[in-house]
Amino acid sequence: MEDIKVNFEKNSATALKNANLQRALKNAIDQFRNVRWRAVREFEEWEQLRVKARNIKERTIEHLDKYLETLEANVIKAGGTVHWASDAKDACEIILDIAKKHSVKSVVKSKSMATEEIELNHSFEGAGIKVVETDLGEYIIQLANERPSHIIAPAIHKTREDISKLFVEKLNTPYYKEPEELTKIAREKLRSEFLNADMGVSGVNFAVAETGTIVVVENEGNARFTTTVPRIHVALMGIEKVIPRFEDLSVFLNVLIRSATGQKMSTYVSFITGPKRNSDLDGPDEFHLVIMDNGRSKILSHEETRESLYCIRCGACIYICPVYKKVGGHSYGWVYPGPIGAIITPQLLGIDKAPELPFASSLCGACKDVCPVKINIPRVLLELRSRVISDRRVGAGFLLRIAVRLWRFTMENKGIYNLASQLSYILQKPWIRHGRLTSLPFPFSRWTKKRDFPAVAKTSFRKQWNEIKDLEG
């Protein structure tokens, strides 16, 4: 994580020129938006459920230490082992130690943003341990050696043709265009991986403090294989994934699944409480829960941005975001894309590693409207923008502060405002084309390279308004 430096401006400029990416994003996002809209519309108590979910999250985060301690006690009571990881390096070392202790040679993984966050696959590979992603989207991404571009749909940026070519290149299969054929190929390749794996690694959608139960939500069945077939199951979760009571799941499963995939309920929802018992037909011999901080306590310490931890990773804000729809997930430079990435990434990596991301938004507010736990993402973005400007004593931040102060001084003084308007009208003439301002000099050129400014009118609106009032009078 120390080497990551997000360059959103450069990444997004590249994405906008990629016609194939633009086509893939439009097709996938339009479909996701439609199914989510139908799922929410048919649920009459949707808004009340959102309020309940937010209230539970708010209460949990306010008393996070208590609920995490309760979770630990109940996981141990159920026969599991709990490990605490302060950061990504710590988490990787804990999981590798478990693998080495049991002479693990092969690992299967279900989809987990937390494992992407700590780059667990690289740690396994560095230790000579084979690791295979078993979610279809993640499997495609692993073959392509890329990061996920969406929380729920990791390969949303790829077309069927892209995937077909990838399978031909990496798996030596015939070229197929139909999704059914591509899925069949992946299923056949992965079946033996499940049966031969020594360890399964999963994420955690929710961890119930009251019972020590972890909940994994999926549609493909690969997570259930991952958590039951290998003799060791390791689950990795961020500290914010805990919820107080088992009955809270009725709220969170409803808002998560409808927001994420537009379903009433996912095909598989696994409730895992400890390792296999004597009466169980399947399941792991050992269950390990790794509870990770990795910057989350820092977020918790700031009241202005604390609600970032309410996120349940549904991806709804990503589907609705006009910026994401044009630039895709890889433009955000790390594992969390879209509006949630714009607020989470700078806080987890450090504002100096991703200073552009809080500005990667039009502040339209659509993300706030669709968020199932009502995170006020625009407000958090504004707070982070303020931090970026405060942290920049020179350069762009300094110039922006000076520009804002000049603008404020001009707007507060009528005479200065009128003078500025008249000067603007005179000075703009060399750059007027068909009534619009184009090819302006720096710094305005950064805008006019892509679009024009409206020309400054000869007569100000205030003067025109007063003239109309005089005529009517």
C-alpha positions, 0 to 999 in steps of 0.5 A, spaced: 500 500 500 505 504 501 507 504 493 500 506 491 499 513 488 492 514 485 492 518 478 485 519 477 486 525 471 491 521 467 487 514 468 480 517 466 483 521 460 485 514 458 479 511 459 475 516 455 478 514 449 477 507 450 471 505 445 471 498 447 470 500 455 465 505 453 461 500 450 462 495 456 460 500 461 454 503 458 451 496 457 452 493 463 450 499 468 444 500 464 442 493 465 444 494 473 440 500 474 434 497 471 434 491 475 435 495 481 430 500 480 425 494 479 427 491 486 426 497 490 420 500 487 416 493 488 418 494 496 413 498 499 417 499 506 424 501 502 425 508 505 423 505 512 428 499 511 434 504 509 432 508 516 433 502 520 439 500 516 443 506 517 440 507 525 443 500 526 450 502 523 450 508 526 449 505 533 454 499 532 460 504 529 459 508 536 460 502 540 464 498 535 469 496 541 464 493 545 461 489 539 467 486 536 469 484 543 462 480 543 464 477 536 470 475 538 468 471 544 462 468 541 467 466 535 471 462 540 465 459 543 463 456 537 470 453 536 473 458 531 480 462 532 480 470 532 486 474 529 487 481 530 490 485 524 492 492 525 494 493 517 495 490 511 501 487 512 499 484 519 493 481 515 497 477 510 502 475 515 497 472 519 494 468 514 500 466 511 502 463 518 496 459 518 497 456 511 505 455 513 503 451 519 498 446 515 503 446 509 498 449 505 499 448 497 493 450 494 488 456 496 481 457 493 478 464 494 471 467 494 470 474 492 472 479 497 474 486 497 478 486 503 483 481 500 484 485 494 485 491 499 491 487 502 493 484 496 493 477 499 494 473 492 501 476 491 503 474 498 500 467 497 504 467 490 510 470 493 510 464 498 510 459 493 502 457 494 497 456 489 491 461 489 485 461 485 479 466 485 473 462 484 468 467 483 467 468 475 468 475 475 474 475 479 477 469 476 477 473 469 480 478 473 485 474 475 487 471 468 487 478 466 492 480 471 488 486 473 484 489 479 476 489 479 473 495 476 467 494 480 465 491 487 459 487 485 461 485 478 469 485 478 469 484 470 464 489 468 469 493 464 470 487 459 465 485 453 464 477 451 469 478 446 474 480 451 473 474 455 473 469 449 479 472 447 482 471 454 480 464 455 483 462 448 490 465 450 490 463 458 486 457 458 487 454 450 480 453 449 476 454 443 473 461 441 466 462 444 462 468 444 456 465 448 456 467 456 453 460 457 459 456 454 464 461 457 461 459 464 461 452 463 469 452 461 470 456 468 466 451 472 470 445 469 476 449 470 475 450 477 471 444 479 478 440 481 481 446 484 475 446 489 477 439 491 484 439 491 485 446 495 488 445 502 485 452 504 479 456 503 479 464 504 473 468 504 470 475 505 465 477 510 458 481 508 456 481 515 459 478 522 453 477 527 456 479 534 451 476 538 452 469 535 459 469 532 456 468 525 459 470 519 454 471 513 457 470 506 452 472 500 453 470 493 449 467 487 454 462 484 455 457 489 463 458 489 463 461 496 459 455 499 464 450 496 470 455 498 468 455 505 466 448 506 470 443 502 477 445 504 479 443 511 481 450 513 477 456 512 480 463 513 475 469 513 477 476 513 473 482 515 474 489 516 472 492 523 466 495 520 462 489 518 460 487 525 452 488 526 449 487 533 444 482 533 442 476 528 435 479 527 438 485 524 440 481 518 433 481 516 434 488 515 441 488 512 440 482 507 434 486 504 437 492 503 444 489 500 441 484 495 436 489 492 441 494 492 447 490 489 443 485 484 436 487 484 434 480 487 429 479 492 434 474 495 441 471 493 441 464 490 446 462 496 446 466 503 451 462 508 451 462 515 457 460 518 458 459 526 465 456 527 468 449 524 465 443 522 461 439 528 461 432 529 454 431 526 456 435 520 456 432 513 461 437 511 465 443 513 472 445 515 476 442 521 478 449 522 475 456 522 479 462 523 476 469 523 481 475 521 479 482 524 482 487 520 483 495 522 488 497 516 486 505 517 479 504 519 480 506 526 483 513 523 476 514 519 472 512 526 476 518 529 473 523 525 466 525 526 465 528 519 467 522 515 465 517 520 459 515 516 464 512 511 464 506 515 457 504 514 458 502 507 455 495 506 459 494 499 453 494 495 455 498 489 449 502 488 452 508 488 457 506 483 451 504 478 448 511 479 454 515 478 455 519 472 463 519 472 464 512 473 459 510 467 464 514 463 471 513 466 470 506 469 473 503 475 480 502 474 480 510 473 480 510 481 487 507 481 485 502 487 480 497 489 474 501 491 471 505 485 466 510 484 463 514 489 465 510 495 472 509 492 472 517 492 471 517 499 474 511 502 481 510 498 483 517 500 482 515 508 485 508 507 491 510 503 492 517 506 489 523 502 496 525 499 496 518 496 489 520 492 488 527 492 484 527 486 479 522 488 474 527 492 474 531 486 472 526 482 465 527 482 459 532 480 456 532 487 449 531 483 447 527 490 445 521 486 449 516 490 446 519 497 439 518 494 441 510 492 445 508 498 441 503 502 444 506 509 443 513 507 451 515 507 451 522 505 457 521 500 457 529 497 458 531 504 464 527 506 467 529 499 466 536 501 470 535 507 475 531 504 476 536 499 477 541 504 482 537 507 486 536 500 486 544 500 488 545 507 494 540 506 497 543 500 501 549 502 503 551 495 501 549 488 494 548 486 491 548 493 495 555 494 492 557 487 485 555 488 485 558 495 487 565 492 482 564 487 476 563 491 478 569 496 479 573 489 472 571 487 469 572 494 472 579 494 469 581 487 462 578 489 462 582 495 463 589 492 459 591 487 463 596 484 469 591 483 464 586 480 462 591 475 469 593 473 471 585 472 465 584 468 466 590 463 474 588 463 472 580 461 467 583 456 473 587 453 479 581 454 475 575 451 474 578 444 480 574 441 477 567 443 470 568 441 468 563 436 460 563 434 458 567 441 462 562 445 469 562 448 474 557 446 481 555 446 482 560 452 489 560 455 492 557 461 489 555 466 482 556 463 485 551 457 484 545 461 476 546 461 476 549 453 480 543 451 474 539 451 468 544 451 467 552 450 465 557 455 459 562 454 461 568 452 460 574 457 455 579 455 456 586 453 450 588 458 450 585 465 444 581 468 443 586 473 443 592 468 438 588 464 434 587 469 434 594 472 432 597 465 426 592 464 424 594 471 424 602 469 420 600 462 415 597 466 415 602 471 
